[in-house]
């Protein structure tokens, strides 16, 4: 629906429906892009009005500007498409821009690996570097567009407020948006999120300004989109979450974003990340924006939930602004039926602490104020937080005084950015199986006569398969893939180039074999014949994603508003694999996907080499070839548990982490197909001389523990390795599922040459061992929501140091991992 603006200074805007099914937006309005000489001249004068005086503190500049604004103008400032206030020299601005793994929907940008792949790197420094480049491209695009149009008004998708990162926990592999997350582990997600935010906001030089504003989303307990055939079930889904799961699973990543909770946030590269986000002057510190989600939590819509004030702002200390997911304020009334009218919904959301509406429901705040449902003081607080973020971006200062405005447009998809995209993709690749040293190709003795390589599978020659969703090779959410402009090298093209470099006499031939999701076997015979005439077969199978509803086809398996019903290879891919494997030629299976795929027991135990590549980005094809042909040793680790099938999962709509058989590696009571933290390399590492000190600590004091271990590369190839530290509480009185079976607490990615050794010291705090005491069996799941605190429980804790988690690395994993156990006591 369309509503009139409440400001006489709001220009005429055409209301357009923008992928309603995806983002729940009933109506979003595009900003006018006409030249506004008054805005440009005022900004260039600097000091013409108090809010343009750079010498004043930001809070005084904001106060001066707000003192001149009418209520109607303030209300317009709470819209994600904020119109200009020409009389005050305030430019119009669209807050909606995307930067999940590269700037999206704003023309050509560098596409880095999808976030689930970035999680697999276990390398926060790489994630931070990626975010640095993403924010560079966002700032460059923003400035270039304004200069081209000679306006200070910012158009949608070209702004400096980016709706990223997605810090939700990948609770269930069926979730179509799990690909956007860093994984299933609160510690891993927290560390990666903090690194990403630092790169997005601070830049290399921690200047007076924020480079871009990151947005941690989606608050809270959001990990379900579609259910029972309803693509928009998320808009009214009520997540029933226990206080324990809120504290131990769903809140930690937001605590890392805000970084203001006295209980700490875990570790980063083996070091505490407490205060990792907050410089001394607090100018560009913690994340500046948080997005509330579509779902309800224990009966209350997330964008109306008291936890925004009590937990996010109160307990965690968040002082930025909260924005709704697009359309979520209106859905408080129309989907959740929590209020009778949108006017009431707008008031409830504003009073709950939602400062900005991504949509147009907040246009009803004028009526809400008149009806005494919300007061102007509450709106003032919201506008103050919103304007503060714009001032910190330098939007009210002359462009020449803002260092980040000097970033040239030439950085976009530049050689340096593509080089990092390739490095990130290389580090994201996980080697799941490598029997008989099938990999790397070309370096085995029986590859000496290698002449013919068969490349088979529906993802082998697909550019779309590499870039994931919210990607920068798509011009708008419903635009075509800019494959040529992005210079995407498919796996087939990259393998052909690599093989030719290896030996110009090697021939690479290709057959698709089947589609991603089709019942047709028409290509099976050609694929089998090609395999028979080859020395090795490389098969590219997996999934595809898309941007619903615009490019949903049969090949779109997982996406926003498009969850999976099953988690196996779709269509005839498994059958094709069996036919090709049946030829007796060595097969290398490369999976390209976001959500994990449950391979059959036959595949997991018969295919000699299996590689997980996720959605590896614009340089993913080259990175895969680097790993397959041995110029790079894979060392990524699984950021999620790959279960053997649906029987290892609780009901999809259950948010309870310990519901039988248990969710994620922390609670699963059965051997998975592949464990979280698991991944092989091309070499061998020894772990020894380990210790954990001190061996004991007091429960009422904060203690720093040091896990020390010596690691040696005793193999024949240089390689990275990820050293991981886990803990487990020896729970004697409660059921086995009352507490996590294991929990990652520290990790560090290292590189060792052949024969090289190193001694690592990974530190963690006793605060990181805290647990929520079991809830009384009679308590309701919503009784203590957001009000409980984890405690350091007395007793014994096992600390495990190695290359993965303790216990089984997978039901069909033949290579045992390293895991050294130590016991500490809290008394």
VODREN-170971 format. One record per residue (C-alpha): y, x, z. Coordinates in pm, whole numbers, padded with zeros to 5 digits, always signed. Example, Ala and Ser with C-alpha at 12.3 -4.5 7.8 and 13.67 -1.06 7.14 Angstrom:
! residues 2
-00450+01230+00780
-00106+01367+00714
! end
This chain:
! residues 827
+00000+00000+00000
+00363+00106-00043
+00627+00088+00224
+00999+00141+00198
+01149+00456+00342
+01352+00422+00659
+01615+00667+00539
+01906+00592+00311
+01884+00955+00197
+01524+00931+00085
+01504+00954-00297
+01293+00715-00497
+00930+00822-00484
+00637+00702-00688
+00337+00620-00474
+00014+00751-00619
-00345+00711-00505
-00486+01058-00458
-00866+01085-00424
-00878+00805-00170
-01252+00826-00123
-01234+01192-00032
-00944+01214+00204
-00904+00853+00306
-00556+00843+00169
-00449+00495+00076
-00122+00617-00058
+00049+00955-00069
+00386+01011-00221
+00483+01305-00436
+00810+01472-00356
+01085+01465-00613
+01134+01803-00775
+01490+01760-00897
+01738+02042-00837
+01933+01997-00513
+02239+02221-00540
+02363+02118-00195
+02046+02244-00027
+02046+02569-00224
+02411+02646-00153
+02384+02575+00219
+02081+02799+00255
+02253+03080+00071
+02567+03056+00285
+02380+03111+00614
+02574+03011+00921
+02757+02719+00758
+02605+02505+01031
+02453+02612+01363
+02095+02560+01247
+02153+02815+00970
+02265+03089+01211
+01982+03344+01216
+02128+03503+01526
+02043+03195+01735
+01698+03146+01891
+01478+02905+01700
+01482+02648+01980
+01863+02631+01971
+01869+02601+01593
+01617+02317+01609
+01817+02143+01884
+02138+02175+01684
+01979+02019+01376
+01811+01738+01567
+02141+01658+01736
+02277+01557+01395
+01975+01356+01279
+01945+00979+01295
+01630+00811+01424
+01539+00715+01068
+01570+01076+00956
+01357+01193+01245
+01088+00943+01158
+01087+01066+00799
+01037+01417+00937
+00703+01302+01085
+00563+01230+00738
+00357+01492+00557
+00577+01429+00255
+00912+01473+00427
+01213+01374+00215
+01527+01588+00207
+01831+01525+00423
+02097+01629+00178
+02390+01572+00412
+02244+01828+00654
+02112+02067+00392
+01748+02005+00485
+01513+02044+00186
+01231+01805+00117
+00889+01940+00192
+00522+01853+00142
+00303+01978+00424
-00024+01924+00239
-00156+02246+00088
-00508+02385+00083
-00633+02738+00141
-00993+02712+00257
-01121+03023+00077
-00827+03074-00155
-00523+02864-00243
-00659+02544-00394
-00531+02288-00642
-00218+02483-00727
-00324+02648-01049
-00502+02981-01075
-00582+03158-00748
-00839+03408-00625
-01153+03231-00507
-01327+03413-00223
-01672+03320-00091
-01690+02975+00063
-01648+02992+00440
-02017+02955+00518
-02065+03278+00322
-01776+03443+00504
-01952+03348+00826
-02263+03528+00701
-02071+03856+00682
-02043+03870+01062
-01734+04076+00981
-01408+03939+01129
-01212+04226+00976
-01319+04118+00628
-01236+03755+00705
-00893+03860+00831
-00833+04063+00514
-00932+03763+00300
-00689+03543+00489
-00418+03804+00442
-00460+03778+00067
-00490+03399+00065
-00161+03372+00254
-00001+03627+00022
-00093+03411-00277
+00026+03094-00104
+00365+03246-00021
+00401+03392-00372
+00317+03061-00538
+00553+02872-00308
+00850+03097-00384
+00777+03128-00756
+00760+02752-00799
+01089+02691-00617
+01263+02959-00821
+01125+02819-01143
+01239+02467-01059
+01562+02589-00895
+01504+02377-00588
+01428+02426-00222
+01207+02117-00218
+00839+02207-00200
+00579+02016-00401
+00235+01914-00281
-00022+02198-00276
+00255+02460-00314
+00367+02462+00048
+00324+02707+00333
+00136+02479+00573
-00228+02516+00476
-00499+02280+00597
-00737+02561+00693
-00959+02679+00861
-01231+02423+00919
-01350+02527+01266
-01600+02248+01320
-01953+02340+01420
-02214+02304+01146
-02419+02070+01363
-02661+01936+01101
-02756+02082+00759
-02717+01743+00594
-02340+01749+00638
-02171+01784+00299
-01877+01977+00445
-02083+02229+00639
-02011+02472+00354
-01646+02476+00470
-01733+02604+00818
-01818+02951+00947
-02154+02830+01077
-02332+02668+01369
-02257+02913+01650
-01951+02860+01875
-01913+03236+01929
-01932+03323+01560
-01704+03037+01456
-01452+03125+01728
-01437+03490+01628
-01409+03419+01256
-01148+03148+01309
-00928+03375+01521
-00947+03647+01257
-00870+03402+00977
-00567+03260+01157
-00432+03605+01227
-00452+03690+00858
-00295+03362+00751
-00002+03363+00991
+00088+03716+01089
+00043+03942+00791
+00021+04319+00818
+00373+04354+00952
+00417+04123+01250
+00766+04031+01145
+01002+03772+01288
+00848+03513+01058
+00515+03341+01015
+00378+03405+00667
+00200+03070+00644
+00098+02811+00902
-00276+02772+00953
-00423+02439+01064
-00739+02428+01275
-00934+02120+01181
-01081+01872+01263
-01018+01784+01629
-01271+01672+01752
-01653+01654+01711
-01636+01595+01336
-01952+01676+01139
-02059+01359+00958
-01912+01200+00645
-02150+00955+00484
-02434+00754+00631
-02674+00491+00506
-02514+00481+00163
-02158+00451+00295
-01953+00745+00166
-01669+00665+00404
-01866+00609+00722
-01670+00895+00877
-01357+00680+00879
-01503+00461+01154
-01787+00671+01297
-01789+00685+01677
-01922+01024+01788
-02092+00981+02125
-02048+01322+02283
-02144+01434+02631
-01904+01633+02844
-02147+01925+02827
-02154+01931+02448
-01777+01897+02427
-01730+02197+02654
-02007+02421+02524
-02023+02331+02155
-01733+02133+02010
-01432+02277+02198
-01480+02658+02196
-01353+02711+01841
-01035+02517+01916
-00996+02724+02231
-01012+03034+02008
-00751+02884+01773
-00513+02820+02059
-00619+03122+02266
-00452+03001+02584
-00744+02897+02805
-00800+03106+03114
-01175+03082+03062
-01159+03308+02757
-01303+03269+02409
-01587+03517+02372
-01582+03835+02169
-01461+03978+01842
-01646+04280+01705
-01777+04349+02048
-01437+04323+02215
-01284+04027+02400
-01065+03818+02172
-00864+03673+02456
-00496+03710+02356
-00609+03824+02010
-00371+03570+01860
-00068+03606+02081
+00188+03888+02035
+00439+03961+02307
+00730+03770+02154
+00516+03459+02087
+00683+03415+01748
+00371+03412+01535
+00105+03382+01802
-00155+03110+01831
-00234+02868+01552
+00073+02658+01480
-00102+02339+01366
-00412+02135+01452
-00548+01839+01255
-00708+01542+01429
-01012+01394+01262
-01117+01060+01115
-01396+00982+01360
-01373+00838+01707
-01495+01024+02015
-01663+00808+02277
-01495+00491+02157
-01142+00623+02094
-01021+00733+01748
-00963+01108+01749
-00601+01065+01637
-00541+00833+01933
-00743+01027+02185
-00598+01131+02523
-00771+01469+02484
-00493+01572+02245
-00258+01578+02542
-00495+01647+02832
-00717+01910+02670
-00556+02049+02356
-00200+02067+02485
-00263+02062+02860
-00571+02265+02932
-00576+02486+02621
-00199+02526+02609
-00147+02441+02241
+00226+02430+02164
+00224+02374+01789
+00222+02040+01609
-00067+01801+01549
-00113+01639+01209
-00354+01361+01127
-00619+01391+00862
-00487+01206+00562
-00484+00834+00626
-00635+00868+00975
-00343+00702+01156
-00367+00391+00944
-00746+00393+00986
-00700+00352+01362
-00625-00009+01276
-00796-00071+00944
-01126+00112+01000
-01180+00160+01373
-01014-00174+01460
-00879+00001+01769
-00543-00171+01719
-00460-00495+01543
-00176-00362+01328
-00068-00038+01164
+00254-00056+01369
+00044-00041+01684
-00171+00234+01534
+00137+00444+01460
+00260+00399+01816
-00079+00480+01969
-00110+00798+01761
+00244+00915+01835
+00200+00850+02207
-00131+01036+02199
+00043+01347+02067
-00003+01325+01690
+00329+01461+01563
+00279+01407+01191
+00102+01150+00978
-00060+01269+00658
+00004+00938+00489
+00275+00677+00534
+00173+00487+00849
+00450+00656+01048
+00707+00471+00842
+00620+00190+01085
+00757+00390+01379
+01097+00231+01330
+00941-00108+01407
+00736+00048+01687
+01054+00178+01854
+01222-00161+01815
+00916-00325+01972
+00923-00071+02259
+00575+00055+02172
+00703+00412+02152
+01029+00569+02266
+01262+00802+02081
+01203+01080+02333
+00839+01101+02221
+00947+01113+01857
+01202+01383+01940
+00929+01601+02090
+00719+01561+01776
+01006+01642+01543
+01098+01946+01752
+00747+02088+01711
+00745+02014+01337
+01085+02169+01272
+00998+02474+01480
+00714+02553+01240
+00947+02527+00940
+01207+02752+01100
+00941+03011+01181
+00845+03013+00815
+01202+03106+00724
+01276+02781+00542
+01629+02763+00680
+01720+03124+00608
+01834+03292+00286
+01529+03388+00086
+01632+03753+00071
+01613+03782+00450
+01251+03667+00468
+01021+03963+00394
+00729+03746+00290
+00942+03586+00017
+00936+03918-00165
+00561+03897-00230
+00534+03895-00611
+00341+03636-00808
+00145+03924-00959
-00076+03938-00647
-00245+03616-00754
-00598+03692-00874
-00496+04057-00901
-00740+04344-00929
-00698+04423-00558
-00766+04064-00459
-01069+04039-00686
-01198+04365-00540
-01186+04219-00189
-01346+03897-00316
-01631+04109-00450
-01664+04302-00124
-01667+03980+00080
-01932+03834-00150
-02144+04149-00123
-02128+04133+00256
-02210+03761+00262
-02542+03794+00079
-02850+03757+00300
-03186+03907+00207
-03446+03661+00337
-03764+03816+00197
-03857+04137+00017
-04233+04183-00005
-04369+04490-00183
-04012+04621-00218
-03952+04388-00509
-03583+04461-00463
-03378+04642-00565
-03462+04611-00932
-03486+04935-01125
-03546+05167-00830
-03917+05102-00772
-04172+05333-00938
-04326+05044-01132
-03982+04955-01269
-03972+05284-01461
-04079+05105-01777
-03846+04811-01717
-03750+04667-02052
-03725+04288-02022
-03555+04080-01754
-03580+03703-01757
-03300+03504-01598
-03399+03144-01534
-03251+02847-01352
-02969+02591-01356
-02730+02808-01150
-02778+03124-01354
-02505+03062-01609
-02283+02825-01415
-01926+02915-01319
-01895+02593-01118
-02186+02695-00898
-01998+03004-00776
-01663+02867-00664
-01754+02594-00413
-01518+02314-00314
-01144+02333-00246
-01132+02620-00492
-00847+02795-00671
-01003+02769-01015
-00942+02395-01025
-00597+02268-01118
-00566+01981-00871
-00837+01786-00691
-00935+01610-01013
-00854+01894-01251
-01087+02080-01482
-01241+02412-01386
-01022+02700-01506
-01324+02921-01572
-01163+03129-01845
-00830+03177-01665
-01013+03270-01344
-01226+03519-01536
-01546+03402-01372
-01847+03617-01454
-02160+03411-01411
-02473+03567-01260
-02628+03584-01606
-02330+03773-01748
-02316+04006-01447
-02689+04083-01460
-02666+04152-01832
-02382+04399-01773
-02558+04566-01479
-02891+04597-01662
-02722+04752-01963
-02557+05007-01736
-02894+05081-01576
-03060+05134-01911
-02918+05036-02252
-03272+04962-02368
-03320+04682-02112
-03300+04332-02256
-03188+04028-02058
-03287+03684-02182
-03210+03341-02036
-03361+02996-02010
-03215+02719-01797
-03554+02561-01727
-03416+02245-01568
-03100+02080-01442
-02987+02091-01080
-03094+01735-01012
-03301+01586-01292
-03657+01464-01337
-03686+01632-01676
-03935+01916-01726
-03849+01966-02090
-03743+02327-02033
-04047+02435-01834
-04254+02567-02126
-03971+02782-02263
-03903+02920-01918
-04270+03006-01861
-04300+03174-02200
-03991+03384-02129
-04131+03485-01792
-04461+03594-01946
-04282+03830-02183
-04072+03987-01907
-04116+04258-01644
-03930+04070-01373
-03784+03720-01337
-03461+03639-01155
-03433+03268-01078
-03109+03100-00974
-03173+02771-00795
-02993+02577-00525
-02722+02315-00496
-02381+02223-00639
-02069+02085-00481
-01780+01884-00621
-01460+01698-00533
-01545+01328-00494
-01486+01087-00642
-01341+01253-00953
-01616+01493-01054
-01919+01340-00886
-02215+01366-01121
-02589+01380-01070
-02551+01755-01017
-02322+01711-00716
-02553+01747-00418
-02319+01819-00126
-01948+01761-00082
-01682+01597+00128
-01778+01230+00168
-02113+01323+00014
-02373+01424+00271
-02732+01501+00183
-03021+01268+00254
-03276+01551+00233
-03245+01928+00251
-03498+02050-00006
-03435+02184-00355
-03327+01880-00558
-03476+01761-00885
-03752+01966-01045
-03637+02306-00921
-03934+02364-00690
-04174+02268-00969
-04003+02506-01210
-04032+02784-00954
-04406+02726-00915
-04458+02733-01291
-04270+03060-01329
-04434+03217-01023
-04770+03117-01169
-04721+03356-01461
-04790+03648-01227
-04462+03821-01309
-04260+03933-01000
-04001+03669-00913
-03669+03716-00736
-03528+03385-00612
-03150+03369-00562
-03022+03060-00385
-02668+02945-00458
-02567+02671-00217
-02344+02578+00074
-02574+02390+00308
-02909+02551+00389
-03211+02465+00174
-03551+02410+00333
-03786+02588+00100
-04147+02478+00097
-04399+02684+00291
-04552+02780-00044
-04222+02921-00172
-04139+03096+00153
-04475+03272+00164
-04546+03335-00207
-04220+03428-00379
-04189+03803-00316
-03809+03828-00292
-03562+03562-00175
-03185+03607-00157
-02926+03368-00010
-02588+03395-00187
-02412+03074-00073
-02110+02985-00295
-01993+03345-00346
-01661+03293-00523
-01506+03421-00842
-01667+03765-00808
-01997+03628-00684
-02188+03700-01003
-02095+04068-00989
-02172+04087-00617
-02517+03938-00669
-02588+04191-00944
-02469+04471-00714
-02730+04369-00457
-03014+04300-00700
-02979+04636-00874
-02925+04832-00554
-02570+04961-00570
-02519+04768-00245
-02770+04705+00032
-02756+04345+00157
-02679+04309+00528
-02553+03955+00573
-02699+03740+00850
-02771+03369+00844
-02478+03178+01000
-02700+02871+01033
-03059+02792+01121
-03273+02695+00823
-03520+02439+00953
-03858+02379+00794
-03769+02017+00719
-03618+01696+00846
-03882+01675+01118
-03703+01964+01293
-03380+01762+01314
-03269+01486+01552
-03123+01168+01399
-02824+01256+01182
-02574+01044+01372
-02673+01190+01710
-02417+01438+01842
-02642+01544+02130
-02722+01912+02090
-03038+01919+02303
-03194+01602+02167
-03552+01685+02072
-03641+01902+01889
-03294+02050+01948
-02997+02134+01725
-02909+02482+01599
-03057+02807+01722
-02921+02741+02070
-03144+02439+02137
-03421+02428+01873
-03758+02447+02045
-03966+02520+01733
-03991+02812+01493
-03748+02752+01203
-03791+02859+00844
-03520+03124+00894
-03338+03189+01219
-02966+03208+01279
-02865+03576+01277
-03160+03678+01058
-03126+03897+00751
-03299+04204+00603
-03162+04522+00446
-03301+04778+00200
-03347+05033+00476
-03484+05063+00830
-03290+05089+01155
-03414+05200+01495
-03265+05058+01815
-03312+05253+02138
-03142+05400+02447
-03003+05060+02536
-02853+04944+02864
-02638+04669+03014
-02395+04754+03293
-02327+04655+03560
-02670+04511+03642
-02522+04253+03881
-02198+04070+03951
-02043+03811+04177
-02022+03450+04061
-01671+03409+04200
-01524+03709+04014
-01466+03799+03650
-01675+04097+03541
-01677+04287+03213
-02026+04383+03099
-02108+04658+02850
-02415+04640+02627
-02485+04987+02495
-02737+05075+02224
-02815+05367+01994
-02876+05272+01630
-03022+05510+01370
-03074+05460+00996
-03425+05601+00954
-03471+05461+00605
-03392+05595+00260
-03071+05409+00177
-02724+05379+00330
-02657+05029+00456
-02462+04803+00685
-02628+04644+00985
-02510+04376+01226
-02582+04453+01590
-02605+04134+01794
-02607+04060+02167
-02749+03734+02303
-02793+03594+02651
-03023+03341+02813
-02996+03186+03157
-03320+03178+03355
-03318+02808+03432
-03574+02737+03700
-03483+02389+03818
-03389+02186+03509
-03570+02097+03191
-03604+02362+02923
-03338+02196+02706
-03075+02163+02977
-02913+02492+02875
-02911+02686+02548
-03229+02882+02485
-03011+03167+02362
-02644+03226+02291
-02469+03492+02082
-02209+03669+02295
-02110+03982+02098
-02169+04139+01759
-02048+04421+01539
-02111+04512+01177
-02159+04884+01121
-02238+05115+00828
-02477+05409+00859
-02571+05670+00603
-02930+05788+00573
-03023+05967+00893
-02696+05879+01064
-02692+05740+01417
-02427+05586+01637
-02396+05460+01990
-02230+05121+02023
-02071+04969+02328
-02024+04594+02294
-01840+04430+02579
-01842+04074+02702
-01712+03893+03006
-01896+03705+03276
-01673+03415+03164
-01875+03414+02841
-02189+03331+03040
-02049+03013+03191
-02238+02686+03161
-02169+02323+03244
-02396+02208+03528
-02633+01930+03420
-02482+01584+03420
-02632+01328+03658
-02891+01124+03474
-02700+00806+03558
-02371+00923+03409
-02247+00783+03080
-02191+01029+02796
-01818+00959+02805
-01776+00978+03182
-01658+01337+03215
-01541+01398+02859
-01282+01675+02844
-01250+01703+03223
-01545+01925+03311
-01534+02301+03339
-01811+02547+03276
-01918+02753+03572
-02079+03092+03619
-02413+02991+03764
-02599+03209+04009
-02930+03355+03904
-03075+03586+03642
-02964+03622+03280
-03154+03800+03006
-02938+04006+02772
-03090+04084+02431
-02963+04362+02204
-03084+04398+01846
-03047+04302+01480
-03099+03931+01540
-03177+03671+01803
-03475+03702+02036
-03788+03512+01941
-03915+03407+01600
-03700+03498+01302
-03878+03237+01095
-04208+03061+01046
-04289+03272+00737
-04099+03591+00821
-04342+03883+00827
-04100+04156+00937
-04035+04149+01313
-03681+04214+01427
-03550+04442+01698
-03461+04275+02027
-03438+04474+02351
-03423+04272+02672
-03230+04356+02989
-03182+04138+03296
-02863+04101+03496
-02811+03904+03815
-02522+03682+03918
-02511+03619+04291
! end
